[in-house]
């Protein structure tokens, strides 16, 4: 494990807060809420290369443009569906290590649902900044697997007691 004091979270957060200009209509709390509800915090893998990804999908382009403007980074692309009854989908994405780290550190205090995801990805980004080699470390591979498990669809086998499946599910709802 790497030295967490090398990149102290509070120092990074304070530096990033000074760097960003905050629009009164869109705060970091709102951005965190959008990421919690409409976003994905993950690590992508391309052969033996790993890179962080922060994605927010929405059918309202203005919301995503406001986020892009607030953080002064990222890109927005459009997905047009063949079925003309569906609205086009807009996707805001970040994949540069420093950019992802900046956004996550300023939004971190406001995350509710994806706080664990953000913690793992912040650790991954810190490690990538320290480890400039292209080859991922064992810790980065472990973080990749942890985020994959967190982002897996459906009920996880360790989420519920198998003896009382129905009652366990009802208690969590």
ChimeraX commands (.cxc) that place a marker at each C-alpha (Angstrom):
marker #1 position 0.00,0.00,0.00 radius 0.5
marker #1 position 1.24,3.49,-0.77 radius 0.5
marker #1 position 1.72,6.36,1.66 radius 0.5
marker #1 position -1.61,8.22,1.97 radius 0.5
marker #1 position 0.17,11.27,3.39 radius 0.5
marker #1 position 1.88,11.73,0.04 radius 0.5
marker #1 position -1.41,13.08,-1.39 radius 0.5
marker #1 position -3.46,14.25,1.61 radius 0.5
marker #1 position -7.14,14.42,0.63 radius 0.5
marker #1 position -7.90,17.69,2.46 radius 0.5
marker #1 position -4.95,19.51,0.87 radius 0.5
marker #1 position -6.00,18.35,-2.61 radius 0.5
marker #1 position -9.60,19.31,-1.91 radius 0.5
marker #1 position -8.66,22.82,-0.72 radius 0.5
marker #1 position -6.38,23.38,-3.72 radius 0.5
marker #1 position -9.16,22.25,-6.09 radius 0.5
marker #1 position -11.79,24.41,-4.39 radius 0.5
marker #1 position -9.59,27.45,-4.98 radius 0.5
marker #1 position -9.04,26.43,-8.62 radius 0.5
marker #1 position -12.72,26.03,-9.51 radius 0.5
marker #1 position -15.11,28.92,-9.92 radius 0.5
marker #1 position -18.43,27.98,-8.35 radius 0.5
marker #1 position -21.62,29.07,-10.09 radius 0.5
marker #1 position -24.34,29.91,-7.57 radius 0.5
marker #1 position -26.86,27.70,-9.38 radius 0.5
marker #1 position -24.69,24.60,-9.42 radius 0.5
marker #1 position -22.74,23.57,-6.34 radius 0.5
marker #1 position -20.46,20.63,-5.71 radius 0.5
marker #1 position -23.25,19.09,-3.67 radius 0.5
marker #1 position -25.52,19.19,-6.72 radius 0.5
marker #1 position -22.76,17.67,-8.86 radius 0.5
marker #1 position -22.29,14.90,-6.29 radius 0.5
marker #1 position -26.04,14.26,-6.26 radius 0.5
marker #1 position -26.04,13.97,-10.06 radius 0.5
marker #1 position -23.13,11.53,-9.93 radius 0.5
marker #1 position -24.90,9.55,-7.19 radius 0.5
marker #1 position -28.13,9.35,-9.19 radius 0.5
marker #1 position -27.11,9.40,-12.85 radius 0.5
marker #1 position -23.39,8.69,-12.81 radius 0.5
marker #1 position -20.85,5.93,-12.93 radius 0.5
marker #1 position -17.59,5.89,-11.01 radius 0.5
marker #1 position -15.41,3.13,-12.41 radius 0.5
marker #1 position -12.05,1.91,-13.64 radius 0.5
marker #1 position -11.86,0.87,-17.27 radius 0.5
marker #1 position -9.49,-1.73,-18.56 radius 0.5
marker #1 position -7.93,-1.88,-22.02 radius 0.5
marker #1 position -5.73,-4.98,-22.24 radius 0.5
marker #1 position -3.30,-4.44,-19.36 radius 0.5
marker #1 position -3.92,-0.69,-18.96 radius 0.5
marker #1 position -6.30,0.71,-16.37 radius 0.5
marker #1 position -7.74,4.20,-16.30 radius 0.5
marker #1 position -10.34,6.00,-14.17 radius 0.5
marker #1 position -13.71,6.99,-15.58 radius 0.5
marker #1 position -16.34,9.36,-14.27 radius 0.5
marker #1 position -19.51,9.37,-16.37 radius 0.5
marker #1 position -22.85,11.17,-16.01 radius 0.5
marker #1 position -25.71,10.38,-18.41 radius 0.5
marker #1 position -28.76,12.56,-18.87 radius 0.5
marker #1 position -31.27,13.57,-21.53 radius 0.5
marker #1 position -30.86,17.22,-20.51 radius 0.5
marker #1 position -27.74,18.60,-22.20 radius 0.5
marker #1 position -27.85,21.89,-20.25 radius 0.5
marker #1 position -27.26,20.14,-16.92 radius 0.5
marker #1 position -24.17,18.39,-18.25 radius 0.5
marker #1 position -22.86,21.56,-19.91 radius 0.5
marker #1 position -23.21,23.33,-16.56 radius 0.5
marker #1 position -21.13,20.61,-14.89 radius 0.5
marker #1 position -18.52,20.83,-17.63 radius 0.5
marker #1 position -18.44,24.61,-17.22 radius 0.5
marker #1 position -18.21,24.36,-13.42 radius 0.5
marker #1 position -15.26,21.97,-13.42 radius 0.5
marker #1 position -13.70,23.37,-16.61 radius 0.5
marker #1 position -12.95,19.86,-17.85 radius 0.5
marker #1 position -14.53,16.80,-19.41 radius 0.5
marker #1 position -16.36,16.16,-22.65 radius 0.5
marker #1 position -19.98,15.65,-23.68 radius 0.5
marker #1 position -21.10,13.33,-26.43 radius 0.5
marker #1 position -24.52,12.44,-27.76 radius 0.5
marker #1 position -26.14,9.06,-28.36 radius 0.5
marker #1 position -28.99,9.15,-30.87 radius 0.5
marker #1 position -31.23,6.12,-30.82 radius 0.5
marker #1 position -32.68,4.52,-33.94 radius 0.5
marker #1 position -36.08,4.53,-32.24 radius 0.5
marker #1 position -37.23,8.13,-32.81 radius 0.5
marker #1 position -39.57,7.93,-29.79 radius 0.5
marker #1 position -36.56,7.98,-27.47 radius 0.5
marker #1 position -34.86,11.20,-26.48 radius 0.5
marker #1 position -31.17,11.58,-27.33 radius 0.5
marker #1 position -28.85,10.74,-24.43 radius 0.5
marker #1 position -25.99,13.06,-23.48 radius 0.5
marker #1 position -22.91,11.65,-21.77 radius 0.5
marker #1 position -20.44,13.73,-19.76 radius 0.5
marker #1 position -17.16,11.89,-19.20 radius 0.5
marker #1 position -13.79,12.37,-17.57 radius 0.5
marker #1 position -10.87,9.97,-17.89 radius 0.5
marker #1 position -7.70,11.93,-17.14 radius 0.5
marker #1 position -6.35,10.84,-13.76 radius 0.5
marker #1 position -5.81,14.38,-12.45 radius 0.5
marker #1 position -9.26,15.53,-13.63 radius 0.5
marker #1 position -11.09,12.59,-12.06 radius 0.5
marker #1 position -9.16,13.08,-8.81 radius 0.5
marker #1 position -10.01,16.81,-8.76 radius 0.5
marker #1 position -13.75,16.28,-9.26 radius 0.5
marker #1 position -14.00,13.40,-6.78 radius 0.5
marker #1 position -12.11,15.24,-4.04 radius 0.5
marker #1 position -14.34,18.34,-4.18 radius 0.5
marker #1 position -17.55,16.26,-4.42 radius 0.5
marker #1 position -16.51,13.58,-1.90 radius 0.5
marker #1 position -18.11,15.10,1.24 radius 0.5
marker #1 position -21.49,15.18,-0.54 radius 0.5
marker #1 position -21.61,11.62,-1.89 radius 0.5
marker #1 position -24.20,9.32,-0.32 radius 0.5
marker #1 position -24.68,6.31,-2.58 radius 0.5
marker #1 position -21.30,6.23,-4.31 radius 0.5
marker #1 position -19.03,7.26,-1.45 radius 0.5
marker #1 position -17.36,3.81,-1.42 radius 0.5
marker #1 position -16.87,3.97,-5.19 radius 0.5
marker #1 position -15.32,7.43,-4.86 radius 0.5
marker #1 position -13.00,6.28,-2.07 radius 0.5
marker #1 position -11.71,3.41,-4.22 radius 0.5
marker #1 position -11.27,5.60,-7.30 radius 0.5
marker #1 position -9.48,8.33,-5.33 radius 0.5
marker #1 position -7.05,5.65,-4.07 radius 0.5
marker #1 position -6.60,4.41,-7.63 radius 0.5
marker #1 position -5.92,7.94,-8.96 radius 0.5
marker #1 position -3.41,8.66,-6.20 radius 0.5
marker #1 position -1.64,5.42,-6.99 radius 0.5
marker #1 position -1.58,6.24,-10.74 radius 0.5
marker #1 position -0.05,9.63,-10.00 radius 0.5
marker #1 position 2.67,8.01,-7.92 radius 0.5
marker #1 position 3.16,5.05,-10.27 radius 0.5
marker #1 position 3.90,6.72,-13.60 radius 0.5
marker #1 position 4.67,3.39,-15.26 radius 0.5
marker #1 position 2.09,1.97,-17.63 radius 0.5
marker #1 position 2.10,-1.39,-15.85 radius 0.5
marker #1 position -0.56,-1.41,-13.08 radius 0.5
marker #1 position 0.46,-2.28,-9.54 radius 0.5
marker #1 position -1.15,-5.11,-7.59 radius 0.5
marker #1 position -3.03,-2.55,-5.51 radius 0.5
marker #1 position -4.46,-0.95,-8.67 radius 0.5
marker #1 position -5.58,-4.36,-9.91 radius 0.5
marker #1 position -7.29,-5.01,-6.56 radius 0.5
marker #1 position -9.03,-1.61,-6.70 radius 0.5
marker #1 position -10.20,-2.43,-10.24 radius 0.5
marker #1 position -11.73,-5.70,-9.01 radius 0.5
marker #1 position -13.36,-3.97,-6.00 radius 0.5
marker #1 position -15.00,-1.34,-8.20 radius 0.5
marker #1 position -16.17,-4.04,-10.61 radius 0.5
marker #1 position -17.90,-5.78,-7.69 radius 0.5
marker #1 position -19.43,-2.51,-6.49 radius 0.5
marker #1 position -20.76,-1.77,-9.98 radius 0.5
marker #1 position -22.05,-5.31,-10.64 radius 0.5
marker #1 position -25.73,-5.52,-11.48 radius 0.5
marker #1 position -28.24,-7.52,-9.50 radius 0.5
marker #1 position -28.20,-8.91,-6.01 radius 0.5
marker #1 position -24.76,-9.92,-4.82 radius 0.5
marker #1 position -24.46,-13.29,-3.08 radius 0.5
marker #1 position -23.11,-11.72,0.12 radius 0.5
marker #1 position -25.82,-9.02,0.24 radius 0.5
marker #1 position -28.54,-11.25,1.66 radius 0.5
marker #1 position -28.87,-14.19,3.98 radius 0.5
marker #1 position -29.68,-17.16,1.74 radius 0.5
marker #1 position -31.88,-18.86,4.40 radius 0.5
marker #1 position -34.26,-15.90,4.71 radius 0.5
marker #1 position -34.00,-14.52,1.20 radius 0.5
marker #1 position -37.45,-12.94,1.10 radius 0.5
marker #1 position -37.35,-11.39,4.54 radius 0.5
marker #1 position -33.81,-10.07,3.98 radius 0.5
marker #1 position -34.82,-8.43,0.73 radius 0.5
marker #1 position -37.90,-6.86,2.28 radius 0.5
marker #1 position -35.91,-5.53,5.23 radius 0.5
marker #1 position -33.44,-3.77,2.92 radius 0.5
marker #1 position -36.17,-2.06,0.89 radius 0.5
marker link #1:1,2 radius 0.2
marker link #1:2,3 radius 0.2
marker link #1:3,4 radius 0.2
marker link #1:4,5 radius 0.2
marker link #1:5,6 radius 0.2
marker link #1:6,7 radius 0.2
marker link #1:7,8 radius 0.2
marker link #1:8,9 radius 0.2
marker link #1:9,10 radius 0.2
marker link #1:10,11 radius 0.2
marker link #1:11,12 radius 0.2
marker link #1:12,13 radius 0.2
marker link #1:13,14 radius 0.2
marker link #1:14,15 radius 0.2
marker link #1:15,16 radius 0.2
marker link #1:16,17 radius 0.2
marker link #1:17,18 radius 0.2
marker link #1:18,19 radius 0.2
marker link #1:19,20 radius 0.2
marker link #1:20,21 radius 0.2
marker link #1:21,22 radius 0.2
marker link #1:22,23 radius 0.2
marker link #1:23,24 radius 0.2
marker link #1:24,25 radius 0.2
marker link #1:25,26 radius 0.2
marker link #1:26,27 radius 0.2
marker link #1:27,28 radius 0.2
marker link #1:28,29 radius 0.2
marker link #1:29,30 radius 0.2
marker link #1:30,31 radius 0.2
marker link #1:31,32 radius 0.2
marker link #1:32,33 radius 0.2
marker link #1:33,34 radius 0.2
marker link #1:34,35 radius 0.2
marker link #1:35,36 radius 0.2
marker link #1:36,37 radius 0.2
marker link #1:37,38 radius 0.2
marker link #1:38,39 radius 0.2
marker link #1:39,40 radius 0.2
marker link #1:40,41 radius 0.2
marker link #1:41,42 radius 0.2
marker link #1:42,43 radius 0.2
marker link #1:43,44 radius 0.2
marker link #1:44,45 radius 0.2
marker link #1:45,46 radius 0.2
marker link #1:46,47 radius 0.2
marker link #1:47,48 radius 0.2
marker link #1:48,49 radius 0.2
marker link #1:49,50 radius 0.2
marker link #1:50,51 radius 0.2
marker link #1:51,52 radius 0.2
marker link #1:52,53 radius 0.2
marker link #1:53,54 radius 0.2
marker link #1:54,55 radius 0.2
marker link #1:55,56 radius 0.2
marker link #1:56,57 radius 0.2
marker link #1:57,58 radius 0.2
marker link #1:58,59 radius 0.2
marker link #1:59,60 radius 0.2
marker link #1:60,61 radius 0.2
marker link #1:61,62 radius 0.2
marker link #1:62,63 radius 0.2
marker link #1:63,64 radius 0.2
marker link #1:64,65 radius 0.2
marker link #1:65,66 radius 0.2
marker link #1:66,67 radius 0.2
marker link #1:67,68 radius 0.2
marker link #1:68,69 radius 0.2
marker link #1:69,70 radius 0.2
marker link #1:70,71 radius 0.2
marker link #1:71,72 radius 0.2
marker link #1:72,73 radius 0.2
marker link #1:73,74 radius 0.2
marker link #1:74,75 radius 0.2
marker link #1:75,76 radius 0.2
marker link #1:76,77 radius 0.2
marker link #1:77,78 radius 0.2
marker link #1:78,79 radius 0.2
marker link #1:79,80 radius 0.2
marker link #1:80,81 radius 0.2
marker link #1:81,82 radius 0.2
marker link #1:82,83 radius 0.2
marker link #1:83,84 radius 0.2
marker link #1:84,85 radius 0.2
marker link #1:85,86 radius 0.2
marker link #1:86,87 radius 0.2
marker link #1:87,88 radius 0.2
marker link #1:88,89 radius 0.2
marker link #1:89,90 radius 0.2
marker link #1:90,91 radius 0.2
marker link #1:91,92 radius 0.2
marker link #1:92,93 radius 0.2
marker link #1:93,94 radius 0.2
marker link #1:94,95 radius 0.2
marker link #1:95,96 radius 0.2
marker link #1:96,97 radius 0.2
marker link #1:97,98 radius 0.2
marker link #1:98,99 radius 0.2
marker link #1:99,100 radius 0.2
marker link #1:100,101 radius 0.2
marker link #1:101,102 radius 0.2
marker link #1:102,103 radius 0.2
marker link #1:103,104 radius 0.2
marker link #1:104,105 radius 0.2
marker link #1:105,106 radius 0.2
marker link #1:106,107 radius 0.2
marker link #1:107,108 radius 0.2
marker link #1:108,109 radius 0.2
marker link #1:109,110 radius 0.2
marker link #1:110,111 radius 0.2
marker link #1:111,112 radius 0.2
marker link #1:112,113 radius 0.2
marker link #1:113,114 radius 0.2
marker link #1:114,115 radius 0.2
marker link #1:115,116 radius 0.2
marker link #1:116,117 radius 0.2
marker link #1:117,118 radius 0.2
marker link #1:118,119 radius 0.2
marker link #1:119,120 radius 0.2
marker link #1:120,121 radius 0.2
marker link #1:121,122 radius 0.2
marker link #1:122,123 radius 0.2
marker link #1:123,124 radius 0.2
marker link #1:124,125 radius 0.2
marker link #1:125,126 radius 0.2
marker link #1:126,127 radius 0.2
marker link #1:127,128 radius 0.2
marker link #1:128,129 radius 0.2
marker link #1:129,130 radius 0.2
marker link #1:130,131 radius 0.2
marker link #1:131,132 radius 0.2
marker link #1:132,133 radius 0.2
marker link #1:133,134 radius 0.2
marker link #1:134,135 radius 0.2
marker link #1:135,136 radius 0.2
marker link #1:136,137 radius 0.2
marker link #1:137,138 radius 0.2
marker link #1:138,139 radius 0.2
marker link #1:139,140 radius 0.2
marker link #1:140,141 radius 0.2
marker link #1:141,142 radius 0.2
marker link #1:142,143 radius 0.2
marker link #1:143,144 radius 0.2
marker link #1:144,145 radius 0.2
marker link #1:145,146 radius 0.2
marker link #1:146,147 radius 0.2
marker link #1:147,148 radius 0.2
marker link #1:148,149 radius 0.2
marker link #1:149,150 radius 0.2
marker link #1:150,151 radius 0.2
marker link #1:151,152 radius 0.2
marker link #1:152,153 radius 0.2
marker link #1:153,154 radius 0.2
marker link #1:154,155 radius 0.2
marker link #1:155,156 radius 0.2
marker link #1:156,157 radius 0.2
marker link #1:157,158 radius 0.2
marker link #1:158,159 radius 0.2
marker link #1:159,160 radius 0.2
marker link #1:160,161 radius 0.2
marker link #1:161,162 radius 0.2
marker link #1:162,163 radius 0.2
marker link #1:163,164 radius 0.2
marker link #1:164,165 radius 0.2
marker link #1:165,166 radius 0.2
marker link #1:166,167 radius 0.2
marker link #1:167,168 radius 0.2
marker link #1:168,169 radius 0.2
marker link #1:169,170 radius 0.2
marker link #1:170,171 radius 0.2
marker link #1:171,172 radius 0.2
marker link #1:172,173 radius 0.2
view
